[in-house]
């Protein structure tokens, strides 16, 4: 037990030292933003005779972050409207829809050249997936899932940037733990303080 406490203490001290190093290395830049999902594709099967539309119609995210030179941290809340196709219910494929939403935090690696910035993101999300079955009824499941993303930004001026992002989000959507994932491509605007 004392070994576990020692390991946790060492890990916390290491994270604090890393954060302190980032803070002293460069001044922090904080930002907030919002993106509208333009293309949202679910990983759903389309069995014969089942109405299929894997594209969630409405989605988006709001986010806030802090940049330390080429590294940063970003938190976001997101929602993706329903995709329709063959989903699992009690281990069987049935017709239905899935939608999801949640919150996440990612580490961001940035490469900037003049007004352009490329971003890679990796982190964790707490996602709630919800299934609605065509024959009636619905289920939902919340779970922690990996979050992966990339993006490009163009600075219009010192404070305002246009952003195009890709986010890959996984989710469980029923009590049996059936899974799906969605790729969200979004465009938006951010404001840097």
C-alpha positions as CSV (number, residue, x, y, z in Angstrom):
1,X,0.0,0.0,0.0
2,X,2.8,2.4,0.8
3,X,4.4,1.6,-2.6
4,X,1.1,2.7,-4.3
5,X,1.0,5.9,-2.2
6,X,4.7,6.6,-3.1
7,X,4.0,6.0,-6.8
8,X,0.9,8.3,-6.8
9,X,2.9,11.0,-4.9
10,X,5.8,10.8,-7.5
11,X,3.3,10.9,-10.4
12,X,1.6,14.0,-8.9
13,X,4.9,15.7,-8.3
14,X,6.0,14.9,-11.9
15,X,2.8,16.4,-13.4
16,X,3.2,19.5,-11.2
17,X,6.8,20.0,-12.3
18,X,5.9,19.5,-16.0
19,X,3.0,22.1,-15.6
20,X,5.4,24.5,-13.8
21,X,8.0,24.1,-16.6
22,X,5.4,24.9,-19.2
23,X,4.1,27.9,-17.3
24,X,7.7,29.3,-17.0
25,X,8.7,28.5,-20.5
26,X,6.2,30.7,-22.3
27,X,3.3,33.0,-21.4
28,X,0.0,31.2,-21.5
29,X,-2.6,32.1,-24.1
30,X,-6.2,31.3,-23.2
31,X,-9.0,30.9,-25.8
32,X,-12.7,30.0,-26.1
33,X,-14.5,28.8,-29.2
34,X,-17.5,27.1,-30.8
35,X,-17.7,24.9,-33.9
36,X,-20.7,23.7,-35.9
37,X,-20.5,20.1,-37.1
38,X,-20.8,20.1,-40.9
39,X,-20.3,16.3,-41.5
40,X,-20.9,13.7,-38.8
41,X,-20.5,10.1,-39.8
42,X,-21.5,7.2,-37.5
43,X,-20.1,3.7,-37.8
44,X,-23.4,1.9,-38.2
45,X,-24.3,-1.2,-40.2
46,X,-27.0,-1.1,-42.8
47,X,-28.7,-4.5,-43.0
48,X,-31.2,-5.3,-45.7
49,X,-34.6,-3.6,-45.3
50,X,-33.4,-1.2,-42.6
51,X,-33.6,2.5,-43.2
52,X,-30.0,3.8,-43.1
53,X,-28.6,7.3,-42.7
54,X,-25.2,7.2,-41.0
55,X,-24.9,11.0,-41.0
56,X,-25.9,12.9,-37.9
57,X,-27.7,16.1,-39.1
58,X,-26.9,18.5,-36.3
59,X,-23.8,18.6,-34.1
60,X,-21.3,20.9,-32.6
61,X,-19.0,21.7,-29.8
62,X,-17.9,24.5,-27.5
63,X,-14.4,24.5,-26.1
64,X,-11.8,26.4,-24.0
65,X,-8.1,26.0,-23.7
66,X,-4.7,27.2,-22.7
67,X,-1.6,27.2,-25.0
68,X,1.9,27.1,-23.8
69,X,4.0,27.7,-26.9
70,X,3.6,24.5,-28.9
71,X,1.7,22.5,-26.2
72,X,-1.7,23.1,-24.8
73,X,-4.7,21.7,-22.9
74,X,-8.3,21.9,-24.2
75,X,-11.7,21.1,-22.6
76,X,-14.8,20.7,-24.7
77,X,-18.5,19.8,-24.5
78,X,-20.1,18.3,-27.6
79,X,-23.3,16.9,-29.0
80,X,-24.0,14.9,-32.1
81,X,-27.6,14.2,-33.4
82,X,-28.8,10.9,-34.5
83,X,-27.6,8.5,-37.0
84,X,-29.9,5.7,-38.3
85,X,-29.3,2.1,-39.2
86,X,-28.8,-1.4,-37.7
87,X,-28.0,-1.3,-34.0
88,X,-27.7,-3.9,-31.3
89,X,-30.5,-4.7,-28.9
90,X,-30.0,-7.7,-26.6
91,X,-27.3,-9.0,-28.9
92,X,-29.5,-8.8,-32.1
93,X,-29.3,-6.4,-35.0
94,X,-32.5,-4.2,-35.0
95,X,-33.5,-0.9,-36.7
96,X,-32.9,2.2,-34.7
97,X,-31.0,5.5,-34.1
98,X,-28.1,6.6,-32.0
99,X,-27.1,10.0,-30.7
100,X,-24.4,11.0,-28.3
101,X,-23.0,13.9,-26.3
102,X,-20.5,14.5,-23.6
103,X,-17.4,16.4,-22.3
104,X,-13.8,15.8,-22.9
105,X,-10.2,17.0,-22.2
106,X,-7.3,16.7,-24.6
107,X,-3.6,17.5,-24.7
108,X,-2.8,19.6,-27.8
109,X,0.4,19.6,-29.9
110,X,0.6,22.7,-32.1
111,X,2.8,23.7,-35.0
112,X,2.4,27.3,-36.1
113,X,3.7,29.0,-39.3
114,X,2.7,32.7,-39.6
115,X,-1.1,32.8,-39.4
116,X,-1.6,29.0,-39.8
117,X,-1.7,26.5,-37.0
118,X,-1.9,22.7,-37.2
119,X,-3.1,20.8,-34.1
120,X,-3.1,17.2,-33.0
121,X,-5.2,16.2,-30.0
122,X,-5.3,13.2,-27.8
123,X,-7.3,12.8,-24.6
124,X,-10.3,11.3,-22.8
125,X,-14.1,12.0,-23.0
126,X,-17.0,11.1,-20.8
127,X,-19.7,10.2,-23.4
128,X,-23.4,9.4,-23.1
129,X,-24.7,7.3,-26.0
130,X,-28.4,6.9,-26.5
131,X,-30.2,4.3,-28.6
132,X,-33.8,4.5,-29.7
133,X,-35.2,1.3,-31.2
134,X,-37.6,1.5,-34.2
135,X,-39.9,-1.2,-32.5
136,X,-40.1,1.0,-29.4
137,X,-38.0,1.8,-26.3
138,X,-34.7,3.3,-25.7
139,X,-31.5,2.8,-23.7
140,X,-28.5,4.8,-22.8
141,X,-25.0,4.3,-21.4
142,X,-22.3,6.6,-20.2
143,X,-18.6,5.7,-20.4
144,X,-15.1,7.0,-20.5
145,X,-13.7,6.8,-24.0
146,X,-10.5,7.9,-25.8
147,X,-10.8,11.1,-27.8
148,X,-8.7,11.8,-30.9
149,X,-8.6,14.8,-33.1
150,X,-6.8,17.1,-35.4
151,X,-7.4,20.6,-36.7
152,X,-6.2,23.6,-38.6
153,X,-6.6,27.3,-37.7
154,X,-6.1,30.5,-39.5
155,X,-5.7,33.7,-37.5
156,X,-7.8,36.6,-38.9
157,X,-6.2,39.0,-36.4
158,X,-4.4,38.9,-33.0
159,X,-7.5,37.5,-31.2
160,X,-9.9,35.8,-33.7
161,X,-9.2,32.6,-35.6
162,X,-11.2,30.4,-38.0
163,X,-11.0,26.7,-37.1
164,X,-11.6,23.4,-39.0
165,X,-11.5,20.3,-36.7
166,X,-11.9,16.6,-37.0
167,X,-12.9,14.7,-33.8
168,X,-13.1,10.9,-33.5
169,X,-15.5,10.0,-30.6
170,X,-16.4,6.6,-29.4
171,X,-19.4,5.7,-27.3
172,X,-21.4,2.8,-25.7
173,X,-25.1,3.2,-26.2
174,X,-27.0,0.5,-24.3
175,X,-26.7,-1.6,-21.1
176,X,-25.0,-4.4,-22.9
177,X,-22.2,-2.1,-23.8
178,X,-22.7,-2.1,-27.6
179,X,-20.3,0.4,-29.2
180,X,-20.3,2.9,-32.0
181,X,-18.0,5.8,-33.1
182,X,-18.5,9.0,-35.0
183,X,-16.2,11.2,-37.0
184,X,-17.2,14.9,-36.7
185,X,-15.8,17.5,-39.1
186,X,-16.6,21.0,-37.9
187,X,-16.0,24.7,-38.6
188,X,-16.0,27.5,-36.2
189,X,-14.4,30.6,-34.6
190,X,-12.3,31.0,-31.5
191,X,-11.3,34.1,-29.5
192,X,-7.8,34.3,-27.8
193,X,-7.4,36.4,-24.7
